Amino acid sequence: MSEKMILLEDVSKIYRIGDNEVRALDHASLSISKGEFVSIIGPSGSGKSTMMNIIGCLDTLDEGRYYLEGQLIEEYSEKQLARIRNKKIGFIFQNFNLIGNLTAGENVELPLIYQLVGKKERKSRVREALERVKLANRADHKPTELSGGQQQRVAIARALASGPSILLADEPTGNLDSSTGQEIMQLFHELHGQGNTIVLITHDEWVADQAQRKIRIKDGHAWEVAI
């Protein structure tokens, strides 16, 4: 049996607005094994962003259980959760979140500086990560000198540099034209082929269909659908 990286059991996230209770997640369950490529798809307001935040340890659940690599998430200390966010999970965002006055290489290196990785090791990891996204020749370029697709590749390289267990991508093609979006999805296929576990959040059916498995989410409920 394959190792479960992510296991959500009956997870609910509840917001209270005045006298009203809003369940952003309502007894949602899912499991993702090591090495899988899974998409989570739903319209705006469906609960997919809340699910991403819980999977990424950016938010906490109100009901249910979340196991990450076999350990109940509530058993981790705040310090351990911060380490998970920094090292175990590689975040990739729709808006790239690159720092404009840093070069591509410096953007990739920045999280490694925060992790106190030594300079020689940092340079090696940056070079390797940029090579994996086919941007080694753009290491000295700033974001304004790169296309949208190249900026997203830098963002993916930044996520890869820490050697995460999971790549968690939130609408990674949302700000790209369709042709560039297809290139980015091809890169995800290559990364998956290299053994990376990928969880991709999207509202786009075509993007969701690129994954091995597709989880649909609506009104806080989640279920698997055929691709």
C-alpha positions as CSV (number, residue, x, y, z in Angstrom):
1,M,0.0,0.0,0.0
2,S,1.4,3.4,-1.0
3,E,2.3,5.8,1.7
4,K,-0.3,8.4,2.5
5,M,1.2,11.9,2.5
6,I,-2.1,13.7,3.2
7,L,-5.2,12.3,4.9
8,L,-8.1,14.5,5.7
9,E,-10.9,12.8,7.7
10,D,-14.3,14.6,8.1
11,V,-12.7,18.0,8.2
12,S,-14.8,21.1,8.8
13,K,-13.8,24.8,8.8
14,I,-16.5,27.0,10.3
15,Y,-16.7,30.8,10.1
16,R,-19.2,32.8,12.2
17,I,-20.5,36.0,10.7
18,G,-22.9,37.6,13.2
19,D,-25.5,35.0,14.1
20,N,-24.7,32.9,10.9
21,E,-22.5,29.9,10.7
22,V,-20.7,29.4,7.4
23,R,-19.1,26.0,6.7
24,A,-16.2,26.7,4.3
25,L,-15.5,22.9,4.6
26,D,-18.2,20.6,5.7
27,H,-17.0,17.1,6.7
28,A,-14.7,16.9,3.8
29,S,-12.4,13.9,3.4
30,L,-9.6,13.1,1.0
31,S,-6.3,11.1,0.8
32,I,-3.2,11.7,-1.3
33,S,-0.4,9.2,-1.6
34,K,3.3,9.9,-2.0
35,G,4.2,10.5,-5.6
36,E,0.6,11.3,-6.7
37,F,-0.5,14.2,-8.9
38,V,-3.9,15.3,-7.7
39,S,-6.1,18.3,-8.6
40,I,-8.7,19.9,-6.4
41,I,-11.3,21.8,-8.5
42,G,-14.2,24.0,-7.6
43,P,-15.8,27.3,-8.3
44,S,-15.1,30.5,-6.3
45,G,-16.5,30.1,-2.8
46,S,-16.5,26.3,-3.0
47,G,-14.0,25.8,-0.2
48,K,-11.0,24.9,-2.3
49,S,-8.8,27.8,-1.0
50,T,-9.7,26.8,2.6
51,M,-8.7,23.3,1.9
52,M,-5.4,24.4,0.4
53,N,-4.7,26.5,3.5
54,I,-5.4,23.6,5.8
55,I,-3.3,21.2,3.7
56,G,-0.5,23.8,3.6
57,C,-0.7,24.3,7.4
58,L,-1.6,28.0,6.8
59,D,-4.9,27.6,8.7
60,T,-6.4,25.2,11.3
61,L,-9.5,23.0,11.1
62,D,-12.4,23.2,13.5
63,E,-13.6,19.6,13.2
64,G,-12.1,16.3,12.0
65,R,-8.5,15.1,11.6
66,Y,-5.6,16.0,9.3
67,Y,-2.7,13.6,9.1
68,L,0.5,14.7,7.3
69,E,2.9,11.9,6.6
70,G,1.1,9.8,9.2
71,Q,1.2,12.3,12.1
72,L,-1.8,14.1,13.4
73,I,-1.3,17.8,12.6
74,E,-2.6,19.0,16.0
75,E,0.4,17.1,17.6
76,Y,2.9,19.4,15.9
77,S,4.1,22.5,17.8
78,E,3.9,26.0,16.2
79,K,7.7,25.8,15.6
80,Q,7.3,22.4,13.9
81,L,4.4,23.7,11.7
82,A,6.6,26.7,10.7
83,R,9.3,24.2,9.7
84,I,6.8,22.2,7.7
85,R,5.7,25.3,5.8
86,N,9.3,26.2,5.1
87,K,10.7,22.8,4.1
88,K,8.0,20.1,3.6
89,I,5.6,22.1,1.4
90,G,6.6,24.0,-1.7
91,F,4.0,26.7,-2.3
92,I,3.4,28.0,-5.9
93,F,0.9,30.9,-6.3
94,Q,-1.1,32.4,-9.1
95,N,0.6,35.8,-8.7
96,F,4.2,34.3,-8.6
97,N,5.0,36.4,-5.5
98,L,8.5,37.2,-6.7
99,I,10.4,40.1,-5.2
100,G,10.9,42.7,-8.0
101,N,14.3,44.0,-7.1
102,L,15.9,40.6,-6.8
103,T,17.1,38.4,-9.7
104,A,15.6,35.1,-10.5
105,G,18.5,33.3,-8.7
106,E,18.1,35.6,-5.7
107,N,14.4,34.9,-5.5
108,V,15.0,31.2,-5.5
109,E,17.8,31.6,-2.9
110,L,15.8,33.7,-0.4
111,P,13.9,30.9,1.4
112,L,17.2,29.0,1.7
113,I,18.8,32.0,3.5
114,Y,15.9,32.0,6.0
115,Q,16.5,28.3,6.5
116,L,20.1,29.0,7.3
117,V,21.4,26.8,4.5
118,G,25.1,27.4,3.9
119,K,26.2,29.6,1.0
120,K,27.8,26.9,-1.1
121,E,24.8,24.6,-0.6
122,R,22.5,27.4,-1.5
123,K,24.2,28.2,-4.8
124,S,24.2,24.5,-5.7
125,R,20.4,24.2,-5.0
126,V,19.6,27.4,-6.8
127,R,21.4,26.3,-9.9
128,E,19.8,22.8,-9.8
129,A,16.3,24.2,-9.3
130,L,16.6,26.7,-12.2
131,E,18.0,23.9,-14.4
132,R,15.0,21.7,-13.5
133,V,12.6,24.5,-14.8
134,K,14.9,25.2,-17.8
135,L,15.8,28.7,-16.7
136,A,19.5,28.4,-15.7
137,N,20.3,31.0,-18.4
138,R,18.0,33.6,-16.8
139,A,19.4,33.5,-13.3
140,D,20.6,37.1,-13.4
141,H,17.3,38.5,-14.8
142,K,14.8,40.4,-12.7
143,P,11.1,39.5,-12.8
144,T,10.4,42.6,-15.1
145,E,12.8,41.1,-17.6
146,L,11.0,37.8,-17.7
147,S,7.7,36.7,-19.3
148,G,4.8,35.6,-17.2
149,G,5.6,31.9,-17.9
150,Q,9.2,32.5,-17.0
151,Q,8.2,34.2,-13.7
152,Q,6.1,31.2,-12.8
153,R,9.0,28.9,-13.6
154,V,11.1,30.9,-11.2
155,A,8.4,30.6,-8.6
156,I,8.3,26.8,-9.1
157,A,12.1,26.7,-8.8
158,R,11.9,28.6,-5.6
159,A,9.4,26.0,-4.3
160,L,11.7,23.1,-5.5
161,A,14.9,24.5,-3.9
162,S,13.9,23.5,-0.4
163,G,13.4,19.8,-1.5
164,P,9.8,19.7,-0.3
165,S,7.7,16.5,0.1
166,I,4.7,18.2,-1.5
167,L,4.3,20.9,-4.2
168,L,1.1,22.8,-3.4
169,A,0.1,24.9,-6.4
170,D,-2.8,27.5,-6.2
171,E,-4.1,28.4,-9.6
172,P,-0.6,28.2,-11.1
173,T,-1.9,29.0,-14.7
174,G,-4.5,31.6,-13.6
175,N,-2.4,34.6,-14.8
176,L,-1.1,33.0,-17.9
177,D,-2.4,32.8,-21.5
178,S,-3.5,29.3,-22.6
179,S,-0.3,28.5,-24.5
180,T,2.0,29.5,-21.6
181,G,-0.4,27.6,-19.2
182,Q,0.1,24.5,-21.3
183,E,3.9,24.9,-20.9
184,I,3.6,25.2,-17.2
185,M,1.4,22.1,-17.0
186,Q,3.9,20.2,-19.0
187,L,6.5,21.2,-16.4
188,F,4.3,19.8,-13.7
189,H,4.1,16.5,-15.6
190,E,7.9,16.4,-15.8
191,L,8.2,17.2,-12.1
192,H,5.6,14.5,-11.3
193,G,7.6,12.1,-13.5
194,Q,10.6,12.8,-11.3
195,G,8.7,11.6,-8.2
196,N,7.2,14.8,-6.8
197,T,3.9,14.8,-5.0
198,I,1.8,17.5,-6.5
199,V,-1.5,19.0,-5.3
200,L,-3.0,21.5,-7.7
201,I,-5.9,23.9,-6.8
202,T,-7.8,25.2,-9.8
203,H,-11.2,26.3,-11.2
204,D,-10.2,25.3,-14.7
205,E,-11.4,21.9,-15.9
206,W,-8.7,21.5,-18.5
207,V,-6.0,22.1,-15.9
208,A,-7.7,19.7,-13.4
209,D,-7.8,17.0,-16.0
210,Q,-4.0,17.0,-16.3
211,A,-3.7,15.3,-12.9
212,Q,-3.9,11.6,-12.2
213,R,-6.9,12.1,-9.9
214,K,-9.4,14.9,-9.6
215,I,-11.2,15.9,-6.4
216,R,-14.2,18.1,-6.9
217,I,-15.3,20.5,-4.1
218,K,-18.6,22.3,-3.8
219,D,-20.3,24.0,-0.8
220,G,-17.5,22.6,1.4
221,H,-18.1,18.9,0.3
222,A,-15.3,17.0,-1.5
223,W,-15.6,13.9,-3.7
224,E,-13.4,12.2,-6.3
225,V,-14.5,12.3,-10.0
226,A,-13.3,10.4,-13.0
227,I,-10.9,12.0,-15.5
